[in-house]
Amino acid sequence: MTTSDVILVLNAIAVFSAPIAALWIAGKLQRRSDSYKAKLDILSTLMGLRHAPLSDESARALNLIDAVFTDEPAVREAWTRYYTSLSDPNQNVGPGYALREEKRRDLLLEIVKALGLSGKISSAELLRSYVSISAFETAQLAALERLYKRTLYEEELKSRNVPIPPWMLPPQATPVAPPQVATPVSPSPPPTGGNSGKPKAPPTS
C-alpha cells in the first residue's frame, strides 16, 4: 500500500468517525450540563425555602442529594450530618436549633463549592432569608389547623378507648416509664424494756 493509499484510508476513517465523535462529545457535554442543572435546582430550592427549611419541597430536594451529588462526597457527608441533626428531637429548640442551622449552612456551602460558586455566594448570604408577614401568618394558621385537627382526632380516639399508635406520637411525647423511687422507711422505734439503748447513769453511792 502506497503512502497515498494510506492517506485516503485515514481520510475515509476521519470522514466516517467525525460525526460519531461529535455525537459522543455532544452527549458528554449534555450529560454534564444536565447534571449541573440538577445540582443547581437543588441549591435553588434550598435557598428559595430558607424561611421554611422543613417544608415538603425542601425535604424533596434534600432526598435527591445522594442521587444528584454522587460525584461529590463532601456534599453527601454534609447532608449526612444535617440529616442527623434533623433526626434529633433535642435540636428542635434553643442551642440545639442553632446547631441544626449551622449544619444546614455547612450543607449549602458544600453545594455552592461543588457548583463553583464559592466566590459569588458567601456564608452570610446563605443564611439571609425573607418572608412576608402574610406568608408567615399563613404558615402559622396552617400549623394551628394541623394541631387542632390532631387534637380532635386524639380526643375521638380516647372517647372510643382506642390507644394512639406509638408511631403517631412525636419523639418527645413518647411515653417513658417513671423512674423508680425508693420508698422512704421510717426509723425503727427504740426498743422498750430492760435495755433501751440509752446510756445508763452511773451508780450512786
Backbone bond lengths (Angstrom), bond angles and torsions (degrees), N, CA, C in turn:
res aa  C-N    CA-C-N  psi(-1)  N-CA   C-N-CA  omega(-1)  CA-C   N-CA-C  phi
1 M - - - 1.469 - - 1.518 108.87 -
2 T 1.314 115.07 127.15 1.455 119.65 -178.78 1.519 110.79 -78.88
3 T 1.331 113.56 170.77 1.468 119.17 -179.91 1.524 111.37 -62.82
4 S 1.310 117.04 -37.47 1.469 120.43 179.70 1.521 110.94 -65.48
5 D 1.346 115.84 -35.37 1.467 118.84 177.87 1.529 110.89 -66.85
6 V 1.325 117.05 -40.77 1.471 121.05 178.51 1.517 110.54 -61.75
7 I 1.346 115.17 -41.81 1.464 119.74 -179.89 1.526 110.35 -64.02
8 L 1.344 116.19 -40.72 1.469 119.41 178.64 1.526 111.45 -63.33
9 V 1.338 115.87 -41.05 1.465 119.97 179.37 1.532 110.66 -64.03
10 L 1.341 115.50 -45.18 1.467 119.48 179.83 1.523 110.94 -63.26
11 N 1.313 116.11 -39.65 1.466 119.17 178.07 1.531 111.16 -64.23
12 A 1.317 116.47 -40.18 1.467 120.15 178.76 1.519 110.90 -64.40
13 I 1.357 114.81 -42.47 1.479 118.73 177.56 1.514 110.46 -61.94
14 A 1.315 116.02 -41.76 1.464 119.85 -178.83 1.519 111.04 -64.88
15 V 1.338 115.73 -40.20 1.468 120.16 -179.45 1.523 110.55 -63.30
16 F 1.335 116.66 -43.32 1.456 120.08 -177.43 1.534 112.44 -77.68
17 S 1.338 117.54 -32.51 1.473 119.83 -176.41 1.518 113.03 -85.13
18 A 1.343 117.30 -20.35 1.465 119.33 -177.61 1.523 112.56 -59.03
19 P 1.338 120.28 -46.11 1.466 119.23 178.29 1.529 112.98 -63.27
20 I 1.343 115.63 -37.42 1.463 119.12 179.47 1.531 110.33 -65.10
21 A 1.336 115.80 -45.39 1.465 119.75 178.22 1.517 110.98 -62.47
22 A 1.340 115.92 -39.30 1.466 119.21 179.47 1.523 111.04 -64.34
23 L 1.335 116.58 -41.18 1.462 119.78 178.17 1.527 111.43 -65.29
24 W 1.341 116.29 -40.38 1.466 119.85 179.48 1.522 111.11 -63.29
25 I 1.337 116.18 -44.69 1.465 120.23 179.37 1.525 110.43 -65.20
26 A 1.344 116.19 -42.37 1.466 119.78 179.59 1.528 111.13 -62.91
27 G 1.347 115.85 -40.63 1.463 119.35 178.50 1.509 112.32 -64.79
28 K 1.333 115.89 -40.36 1.460 120.25 179.26 1.527 110.69 -64.94
29 L 1.320 116.44 -43.45 1.464 120.37 178.16 1.524 111.17 -65.05
30 Q 1.340 116.41 -37.15 1.457 120.10 179.56 1.522 110.84 -66.23
31 R 1.350 116.35 -42.53 1.461 119.65 178.72 1.521 110.36 -64.00
32 R 1.316 116.38 -39.57 1.459 119.45 178.29 1.520 110.67 -65.18
33 S 1.327 116.14 -39.79 1.456 120.28 178.41 1.519 111.53 -65.66
34 D 1.354 116.51 -41.95 1.464 120.12 178.88 1.520 111.05 -64.75
35 S 1.347 116.67 -39.83 1.460 120.37 178.78 1.524 111.11 -63.92
36 Y 1.315 116.20 -43.02 1.473 119.88 179.31 1.529 110.05 -64.30
37 K 1.322 116.72 -40.75 1.463 120.30 -179.46 1.529 110.74 -64.50
38 A 1.347 116.92 -40.70 1.461 119.87 178.94 1.530 110.94 -63.40
39 K 1.329 116.70 -40.60 1.458 120.34 177.86 1.527 110.97 -66.30
40 L 1.324 115.48 -40.59 1.457 119.92 179.43 1.523 111.04 -66.39
41 D 1.328 117.00 -34.73 1.465 120.40 177.46 1.529 111.24 -63.48
42 I 1.330 116.90 -40.29 1.463 120.19 178.20 1.516 110.43 -64.29
43 L 1.336 117.07 -45.20 1.461 120.11 178.25 1.526 110.43 -61.75
44 S 1.313 117.20 -42.41 1.462 120.55 -179.73 1.521 111.29 -61.92
45 T 1.331 116.41 -41.30 1.465 120.07 179.88 1.520 111.24 -65.52
46 L 1.332 116.74 -46.61 1.462 120.29 -177.88 1.525 111.78 -66.48
47 M 1.325 117.10 -36.09 1.457 119.65 178.49 1.527 111.08 -76.28
48 G 1.329 116.67 -36.53 1.454 119.35 179.45 1.508 112.95 -68.40
49 L 1.341 116.87 -21.32 1.461 121.30 179.65 1.524 111.14 -114.96
50 R 1.328 116.58 34.32 1.466 119.20 177.88 1.525 111.63 -62.51
51 H 1.339 116.54 -28.30 1.463 119.59 178.92 1.528 111.50 -78.39
52 A 1.330 117.61 -12.33 1.467 122.22 -179.60 1.519 109.31 -136.61
53 P 1.344 117.91 67.87 1.472 120.46 -174.39 1.520 113.83 -66.69
54 L 1.340 117.88 -15.12 1.455 120.25 -178.60 1.524 111.93 -106.60
55 S 1.320 117.53 18.36 1.465 120.94 179.86 1.522 110.40 -73.92
56 D 1.335 115.60 165.86 1.465 120.30 179.73 1.528 111.62 -63.10
57 E 1.331 116.92 -39.41 1.464 120.21 -179.98 1.524 111.15 -64.47
58 S 1.341 115.66 -40.73 1.468 119.22 177.36 1.526 110.95 -63.54
59 A 1.328 116.18 -41.90 1.467 120.12 179.42 1.527 110.88 -61.72
60 R 1.336 117.44 -40.66 1.456 120.52 179.39 1.531 110.60 -63.84
61 A 1.340 116.48 -43.16 1.461 119.89 179.08 1.525 111.07 -63.20
62 L 1.325 116.92 -40.87 1.460 120.54 179.48 1.530 110.94 -64.52
63 N 1.323 116.57 -40.42 1.466 120.21 -178.37 1.528 112.61 -68.93
64 L 1.314 117.53 -16.42 1.465 121.08 178.69 1.529 112.82 -88.42
65 I 1.312 117.51 -8.99 1.464 120.34 -173.03 1.523 111.78 -60.40
66 D 1.331 117.25 -46.06 1.470 119.62 -176.49 1.522 111.89 -63.20
67 A 1.333 117.28 -29.09 1.460 120.05 -179.91 1.524 112.27 -84.75
68 V 1.327 116.63 -36.80 1.467 120.55 -175.69 1.523 111.83 -82.85
69 F 1.333 117.36 -35.79 1.472 121.36 -176.80 1.523 110.49 -102.88
70 T 1.322 117.36 44.30 1.463 120.14 179.76 1.525 112.54 -62.71
71 D 1.330 116.81 -26.76 1.465 120.89 -178.56 1.522 112.39 -98.64
72 E 1.341 117.06 14.07 1.468 121.43 -179.11 1.526 109.06 -128.48
73 P 1.342 118.03 82.87 1.473 119.92 -177.70 1.526 113.40 -62.62
74 A 1.324 118.50 -30.37 1.464 120.41 -179.80 1.526 110.87 -65.49
75 V 1.327 115.97 -37.95 1.474 119.65 178.26 1.524 109.97 -66.87
76 R 1.314 116.99 -44.15 1.462 120.31 -178.07 1.527 111.13 -67.63
77 E 1.314 117.34 -33.59 1.463 120.31 176.83 1.527 110.26 -67.78
78 A 1.338 117.08 -41.60 1.469 120.71 176.93 1.525 110.64 -63.83
79 W 1.323 117.46 -37.24 1.462 120.95 177.55 1.529 110.45 -66.79
80 T 1.323 118.04 -37.17 1.461 121.20 176.88 1.519 111.07 -61.64
81 R 1.334 117.27 -43.09 1.465 120.62 179.20 1.535 110.69 -65.86
82 Y 1.317 117.08 -40.54 1.462 119.94 178.77 1.527 110.69 -67.83
83 Y 1.328 116.42 -38.34 1.462 120.50 177.82 1.525 110.56 -61.28
84 T 1.321 116.69 -40.60 1.465 120.49 177.63 1.519 110.61 -61.19
85 S 1.336 117.41 -40.53 1.464 120.67 177.80 1.523 111.59 -65.75
86 L 1.331 116.61 -40.60 1.458 120.01 179.01 1.523 111.40 -64.41
87 S 1.315 117.26 -30.15 1.459 121.29 -177.09 1.524 112.60 -85.90
88 D 1.328 117.61 -2.66 1.460 121.73 -178.21 1.522 109.55 -99.30
89 P 1.349 119.66 110.30 1.466 120.81 -179.11 1.520 113.35 -64.78
90 N 1.345 117.57 -19.68 1.460 120.12 178.96 1.524 112.39 -71.81
91 Q 1.331 117.12 -10.59 1.455 120.23 -178.76 1.532 111.72 -104.78
92 N 1.332 116.00 26.83 1.454 120.05 177.67 1.522 112.55 -85.02
93 V 1.322 116.75 -24.84 1.465 120.43 -176.34 1.528 109.06 -140.47
94 G 1.344 113.59 165.94 1.455 120.63 171.96 1.513 114.18 60.47
95 P 1.347 116.60 -143.83 1.471 120.45 -178.49 1.519 112.59 -59.05
96 G 1.329 117.19 -31.51 1.460 119.65 178.70 1.519 112.13 -63.77
97 Y 1.337 116.45 -37.65 1.465 120.11 178.51 1.524 110.45 -65.75
98 A 1.340 116.38 -39.66 1.468 119.94 177.66 1.530 110.56 -62.67
99 L 1.326 116.63 -38.37 1.470 120.39 178.02 1.522 110.35 -66.02
100 R 1.322 116.46 -39.24 1.470 120.00 177.54 1.524 111.09 -63.10
101 E 1.332 117.14 -41.58 1.453 120.81 178.77 1.527 111.37 -64.06
102 E 1.322 115.83 -34.55 1.464 119.33 177.42 1.531 110.61 -65.42
103 K 1.322 116.95 -40.37 1.466 120.18 177.80 1.528 110.52 -65.60
104 R 1.319 117.23 -36.65 1.470 119.86 178.34 1.531 110.27 -66.41
105 R 1.331 116.34 -40.47 1.466 119.81 177.92 1.521 110.53 -63.38
106 D 1.337 117.01 -41.94 1.465 120.30 179.00 1.527 110.96 -61.26
107 L 1.333 116.86 -38.82 1.455 120.19 177.93 1.526 110.92 -63.93
108 L 1.317 117.17 -45.55 1.460 120.22 179.22 1.523 111.04 -62.89
109 L 1.322 117.25 -37.99 1.460 120.61 178.73 1.526 111.43 -63.33
110 E 1.330 116.57 -40.78 1.467 119.65 179.38 1.527 110.86 -66.94
111 I 1.331 117.07 -36.85 1.463 119.74 177.40 1.523 110.32 -66.57
112 V 1.324 116.46 -40.81 1.466 120.81 178.09 1.530 110.00 -61.10
113 K 1.335 116.73 -42.40 1.462 120.32 177.99 1.526 110.93 -62.35
114 A 1.323 116.35 -43.82 1.466 120.14 -178.50 1.524 111.75 -62.61
115 L 1.320 117.21 -28.05 1.457 121.42 179.78 1.528 112.51 -90.85
116 G 1.325 117.10 -0.09 1.458 120.71 179.71 1.518 113.62 71.47
117 L 1.339 117.08 31.37 1.466 121.35 -177.64 1.524 112.42 -113.36
118 S 1.340 116.67 18.85 1.466 119.50 -175.54 1.518 112.42 -60.23
119 G 1.324 117.08 -36.67 1.459 119.67 -178.19 1.508 113.89 -80.17
120 K 1.335 117.45 -2.93 1.460 120.23 -175.66 1.527 113.04 -114.35
121 I 1.332 117.39 -21.49 1.463 121.41 -179.42 1.521 107.94 -126.79
122 S 1.331 116.46 122.77 1.461 120.96 -177.43 1.526 110.59 -95.26
123 S 1.342 115.10 169.93 1.461 120.15 179.09 1.521 111.25 -64.08
124 A 1.332 116.61 -40.14 1.466 119.81 179.51 1.522 111.20 -63.37
125 E 1.311 117.00 -36.73 1.468 120.53 -179.79 1.519 111.46 -69.75
126 L 1.321 116.76 -28.70 1.461 119.62 178.85 1.520 111.64 -69.05
127 L 1.328 117.32 -33.30 1.457 121.42 -177.95 1.525 112.36 -88.45
128 R 1.317 117.75 -14.28 1.461 120.36 -178.83 1.523 109.54 -75.71
129 S 1.318 116.01 129.66 1.465 119.75 -179.64 1.522 109.25 -145.92
130 Y 1.318 115.31 158.98 1.460 121.32 179.97 1.514 109.29 -134.33
131 V 1.314 116.32 139.80 1.451 122.13 174.52 1.520 107.55 -141.46
132 S 1.318 116.96 133.39 1.456 121.06 -179.10 1.522 110.36 -72.87
133 I 1.324 115.76 159.91 1.461 120.57 -179.82 1.531 110.53 -61.97
134 S 1.328 116.09 -41.90 1.468 118.94 -179.31 1.522 111.52 -63.64
135 A 1.329 116.81 -40.97 1.458 119.54 178.56 1.524 111.32 -66.52
136 F 1.331 116.18 -38.23 1.467 120.81 177.85 1.527 110.58 -63.54
137 E 1.339 116.46 -44.25 1.463 120.31 179.19 1.527 110.88 -65.84
138 T 1.328 116.60 -38.16 1.468 119.78 177.88 1.521 110.97 -62.25
139 A 1.328 116.48 -42.17 1.467 120.17 178.40 1.521 110.95 -65.12
140 Q 1.345 116.38 -39.34 1.462 119.50 178.56 1.523 111.21 -64.06
141 L 1.337 116.19 -44.69 1.463 120.07 179.92 1.523 111.25 -62.92
142 A 1.332 116.53 -39.60 1.455 119.81 178.26 1.526 111.07 -63.27
143 A 1.346 116.40 -40.63 1.463 119.88 178.48 1.525 111.05 -65.83
144 L 1.339 116.69 -41.69 1.466 120.15 178.58 1.528 111.21 -64.46
145 E 1.321 116.07 -38.57 1.456 119.86 178.69 1.524 111.37 -63.99
146 R 1.336 116.52 -41.27 1.465 119.54 177.36 1.525 110.94 -63.16
147 L 1.345 117.13 -42.71 1.461 120.39 179.23 1.526 111.27 -64.36
148 Y 1.346 115.21 -39.53 1.463 119.80 -179.81 1.524 110.87 -63.88
149 K 1.324 116.16 -46.24 1.462 119.72 178.70 1.522 111.01 -63.82
150 R 1.307 116.61 -39.60 1.464 119.71 179.76 1.522 110.34 -63.04
151 T 1.343 115.96 -41.65 1.458 119.88 178.69 1.521 111.37 -62.28
152 L 1.334 116.29 -42.57 1.464 120.07 178.68 1.525 111.13 -61.63
153 Y 1.324 116.79 -43.78 1.458 120.00 -179.66 1.527 111.19 -65.14
154 E 1.324 116.58 -41.09 1.457 119.74 -179.72 1.526 110.90 -65.13
155 E 1.344 116.62 -41.20 1.460 119.50 177.97 1.527 111.03 -64.85
156 E 1.332 116.59 -37.79 1.457 119.84 177.83 1.528 110.97 -63.59
157 L 1.332 116.33 -41.62 1.460 119.67 178.21 1.527 111.12 -64.20
158 K 1.326 116.21 -41.01 1.470 119.62 179.74 1.523 110.67 -64.78
159 S 1.342 116.79 -40.71 1.463 119.74 -179.88 1.522 111.86 -64.10
160 R 1.322 116.90 -26.60 1.462 121.31 178.37 1.526 112.15 -96.63
161 N 1.335 116.36 7.71 1.469 122.08 -179.16 1.524 112.02 57.52
162 V 1.325 114.93 37.57 1.462 120.69 177.18 1.527 107.86 -104.77
163 P 1.322 118.96 119.60 1.470 119.80 -179.66 1.522 112.00 -67.77
164 I 1.310 114.97 145.95 1.460 120.32 177.37 1.526 108.42 -72.86
165 P 1.333 118.35 128.23 1.479 119.63 179.86 1.520 111.10 -59.27
166 P 1.329 117.27 139.20 1.477 119.49 -178.49 1.517 113.35 -57.69
167 W 1.344 117.69 -32.94 1.462 119.90 -177.55 1.517 112.02 -71.98
168 M 1.341 117.95 -10.26 1.456 120.76 176.84 1.517 112.62 -90.94
169 L 1.326 116.39 -11.20 1.457 120.24 -179.04 1.517 109.82 -83.34
170 P 1.338 118.06 137.66 1.471 119.56 174.37 1.510 109.85 -65.37
171 P 1.340 118.00 156.07 1.472 120.29 -175.92 1.506 113.47 -54.41
172 Q 1.362 117.08 -41.24 1.445 118.95 -176.59 1.516 112.63 -74.12
173 A 1.358 116.93 -12.29 1.450 120.34 -178.65 1.520 112.62 -102.77
174 T 1.317 117.52 5.94 1.449 120.49 179.74 1.521 109.93 -63.69
175 P 1.345 118.12 127.73 1.464 119.05 -177.55 1.518 111.47 -58.21
176 V 1.311 114.77 134.86 1.461 121.24 179.37 1.516 108.01 -123.80
177 A 1.320 116.93 134.79 1.452 120.63 179.77 1.523 109.87 -63.62
178 P 1.349 118.36 136.66 1.461 120.07 -179.92 1.516 110.77 -65.34
179 P 1.320 117.00 148.35 1.470 119.11 179.81 1.509 111.30 -65.17
180 Q 1.300 115.19 146.15 1.453 120.88 178.13 1.531 109.61 -78.46
181 V 1.341 115.03 121.47 1.467 120.72 179.93 1.513 108.70 -111.44
182 A 1.302 116.47 130.63 1.456 120.51 -179.86 1.516 110.33 -66.35
183 T 1.325 117.25 135.78 1.465 121.79 178.70 1.510 109.13 -74.68
184 P 1.356 116.82 126.38 1.473 118.01 -179.68 1.516 111.24 -64.07
185 V 1.286 116.37 140.32 1.462 122.73 -178.75 1.514 108.38 -110.28
186 S 1.334 116.22 128.00 1.468 120.68 179.27 1.514 109.37 -71.09
187 P 1.334 116.67 142.73 1.477 118.15 178.80 1.518 111.04 -64.97
188 S 1.297 116.87 144.54 1.464 122.28 -179.37 1.511 109.88 -68.34
189 P 1.335 116.89 138.05 1.480 118.64 177.94 1.515 110.43 -66.58
190 P 1.295 115.47 151.51 1.480 117.93 179.70 1.509 110.25 -63.23
191 P 1.298 117.11 143.58 1.474 120.28 179.94 1.514 110.98 -64.24
192 T 1.337 115.31 147.34 1.462 121.08 177.66 1.505 109.46 -103.33
193 G 1.288 115.34 160.42 1.457 118.55 178.76 1.502 111.41 112.92
194 G 1.327 113.03 -148.99 1.447 118.77 -172.10 1.491 113.29 -61.08
195 N 1.315 119.59 -45.40 1.459 121.62 -175.85 1.511 108.02 -116.76
196 S 1.310 116.96 103.01 1.449 121.71 -177.88 1.497 112.91 -88.26
197 G 1.286 116.93 -2.74 1.456 119.58 -179.41 1.521 112.56 88.82
198 K 1.359 117.72 -4.84 1.457 120.63 179.12 1.508 109.56 -88.15
199 P 1.315 118.23 149.90 1.481 118.77 176.85 1.518 110.96 -66.49
200 K 1.302 115.94 137.40 1.465 121.29 -179.70 1.527 110.57 -77.40
201 A 1.328 113.95 145.60 1.481 118.80 175.87 1.498 109.51 -71.82
202 P 1.310 117.15 144.74 1.468 118.63 178.67 1.513 110.77 -63.29
203 P 1.281 116.97 145.08 1.496 120.62 -179.31 1.528 110.59 -64.20
204 T 1.305 113.99 142.62 1.474 118.57 178.60 1.517 108.64 -94.59
205 S 1.257 116.66 147.03 1.443 121.54 -178.76 1.527 110.80 -85.44
